[in-house]
Amino acid sequence: VGCFCIGTNQVDLDYAGKHGIGVFNAPYSNTRSVVELVICDIICLMRRIPAHTHHMRHGLWDKSASGSHEVRGKTLGIIGYGNIGSQLSVLAEALGMRVVFYDIEEKLAMGNAHRCETLDELLEQSDAVTLHVDGRKSNTGFFGEDQFARMKQNAIFINLSRGFVANLDALKRHLDSGHLSGAAVDVFPVEPKKSGDLFDTDLADEDNMILTPHIGGSTLEAQKSIGHFVSQRLEDYWDKGSTMLSVNLPQVTLGPCKSAARIAHLHANLPG
């Protein structure tokens, strides 16, 4: 099974593994695209571009610096320091931002990034908070009322990870109260099944808000890279029996087998 994306929630991995079905995804291929969109969101929210655009479309000329800031010197808090979080860290520092991150696993800090020991430590000092956690079930509702309340006054919030991770009702309350100055959301708890379907969210009437239809990794470059990456993994598994980078099978690297056929025998990893 080839998943031409990062997430594999749509596949029953246990069933596939028990029946010898290899599942492959593309954990790296759209990383750059996601990171660039996060950088775009940060700059646009700090400069209040969504709010200014809304005013202009309604005939209001509001040439004001009020609430607009440079990103240079601001603190970016990255929650989840994997492939996306770590690359974002590098680009954010190149823009002059100070980077802090939090991860439940030990991760090597890139550049001058600082690892926070607790999530609260990150939230209390970050001018921008961005989520990049994985899709494990335990992350459901991970970022809710308590976490939003810990964020700095006038901070911005960004979620391009999973829709079920953040409580959007709590986000709206903190935007409406003036506690947070803006937000960007690319993923939602319930999303339309196909392009062209109608979509509705209570966040649509927020002033400094960026709403995108789960397009973090949707660039032509990323889609081409994903296609090549996943198809190559499937070819290696089919032709060689190689399971490297499989989501659900043991990792085995095998070279070409030119003079004979190869059979992969999978068995349960149990005593006896």
N, C-alpha and C positions, 0 to 999 in steps of 0.2 A: 504494500500500500504506500503510495507516495502522497505526502501532504505538502502541497506547494505553498507553504507558509511556515510560521514558527510553531504555532499552537497545534496540539494533537488531541484536544478535548473531544473532537468529533469522532474519534476512533476508540473502540474498546480494546485498549492495549493488552489487558490480561487475557482476553479471549484470543486475540491475535497471536500472542506469545505462546499460549498453550497449544495452538493449532499450527505452529511453525510458520506463521505469517509475519514476515518482517515489515516493520513500519519505519519509514524514513521521512524526515522533514528537512527544513532549510533554516537552521538556527542562526546562520551568519549572513545570509545573502541580502537581506534588506536592512541590515543594521545601520548602514550609512544614511539611508533614506529616512528612517525613523529619527535618527539623531538630528538631521538637518531640519526636520519639521519641529522638533522640540526647540531648537535654537531660534527658529522663525517665530514660534509661539511666544517664547520669552521676550524677544525684542518687541514684538507687536503689542504684547500686554503691558510691558514696561512703558511704552510710548503711547498707550491707550489708542492704538490704531482702530480696533473694532468700534470703540465709542465714537471716535471722530468720523469714521466712515458712516456710521448710523446717522449721525447728525447731518452730515453733508447730503445724504440721500433724502433727508427730510427737509432740506432747504435751510439748514442752520449753519452759519459760518461762525465757528468757535475757535479762533486762533489764540490758543492759550497754552502755556507751559504747565499749568496746574496739574499735578498728578503724574506728569511725564518724567521719566528718569532714564539715564544711560544705564546699560548693564555693567559697564566697567566699575569695579569696586563692590558690586553687589555679591551676596552669598547665595550660591546655588546648592540646594540640598537634594541629593540623588538617593532615592530609596530603591535599592536593588542595583548592585554593582556588577552585573554580568556583562555580556557582550555589548549591549546598548549603553548601559550606565557608564561603563569604563571609557568607551569611545566618546560619549557625550562629555565626560569629565575633561578630556583632552581639548576638545573644541571650545568648551566654555572657558577654560583657562586662557586659551589663545585670544579670547575676547576681553580678557582682563578680569574675569570673574573669580571669586574665591570659591573653591569647591569643597563641600563636605559630603560624606556619604554614609549610609547605613545598610548593612547586610547581615543576615543571620549566619552567614558563613564567613570564614576568614578570606579576605581578598587583598591582593596586592594593590596598593594605591598607585595610581598613575600620576606622574608629575608631582605637583605639590598638594594634591588632594588629601584631606584629613578624614580618617575614619572615626565616626562617632560611636561611642559605646552603647548608647541607647537611642531609640527613635525620638524620644522627647528632646534629647540634646540637639538633634538635628533640626527639629521643628522650631525650637525656640530661637534659633539664630539665622534661619534661612529667609531670604527675601523672595525666593522662588523655590517651590517644592515640586519635584517631578517624580512620578511613580513608574518603576520599571521592574516590577515583581513578576514572577511566573504564574502559570495558571493552575497551580495545585489547589485542591478544594479548600485546604486550610486557610487560604488567602481570601476567602469569601468574606466581605464586610471588613476587611483588614483596616481600611481607612474610613473612620466614621466620626461621629460627633466629638469624641474626646480628642482625636488627633487634629481635627480642624480647630478646635478651641485652643490647642497648644501653639498654633502657628502665630507668627508675628503680625502685628497690626499692619494692614496694607500689603501683606504678602500676596503672591499669586500662586495658583495651584494648577498643575498640569497632569493629566492622566492619558498616556498612550499605551498602557499595558493591557489590562483586562477590564471589561465593563463591570464585573461583579466585585471588583476589589474596593471601589469607593462608593460611599453613600451619597448619592447625588442630592437627596433631600436635605441632608446636613450641609452640603456645599451651598445650596441655594440659600439656606438660612444665613450662612455666614457672609454671603455676597450681599443679600438684602439688608443685613444689619450694618454694612459698611466695614465689617471686620477685615474681609479680604477685598482686594482692589480689582481682581480679575481672575479668570480661569480659562483653561483650554481643555476640552474633552473630545477625544477621538473615538472612545469605546464606550459602549452602553450596556446595561444589564440585559436588555432585550433589543435586538437589532432586526431590521427587516431582512427577509431571506434573499432578496435580490435588488439590484439597482432599479430605480424607478418606482419602488414601493413608497407609500406615504410614511412619514416619520414625524413623531411629535414628542416634545420634551418640555418640561416646565422651565428649563434653562434658556429657552429661546428668547425670552423677553429681557434677559439680563443685559446691562449696558456694555460692560467691558468683557465680552465673552466670545471665545472662538469655538465654534462647533464644527467638527469635520466627521464625515461618514466612514470611519475606520479606514483611513487612507494613509496611516503612518508609513507603511511599507509599500505603498502603491505608487511606484515610479516605473517608467519603462526600463530603466537600468536594473532596478531591483527584480522586476518580474523576469527579465531575461536571465539574470544571475540565478534566480530560484529555479527556473526551468532547467538550466544546465546542471545545477548542483544535484537536484533530486533525481533527475533522469540518469545521471552518472552513478548515483548510489544504487538505483534499481538495476542498472546494467551490471554493476560489479557483483551484486547479490545473485542475479540470475546466471551470469556467465562464470563467476568464480566461486560463489558461495561466501564472499566477503560480507561481513555484517558490520563493518566499521561505520560508526555514526548512526547505527540503528537506534531507535528510541526504546525498543522493547526486547531486543535480543542481546546475548553476550557479545562483546566486541572481539571479532576475529578477523585478522587481515590475511588474505590468501592471494597468492599470485596466480597468473594464468595457468590453466591446465589444458595443454594442447594435445597430449597423446592419449588421454582417457577421459571418461566422464567422472564427474564428482558428485557425490551424494552427501548432503548435510544431514546429520542425525542429531536431532535436538531432544534432550531429555530433561526431566525435572531435576532441579538441584536440591535433592533430598537425600538424607542418609540411606545407604543401601542401594 
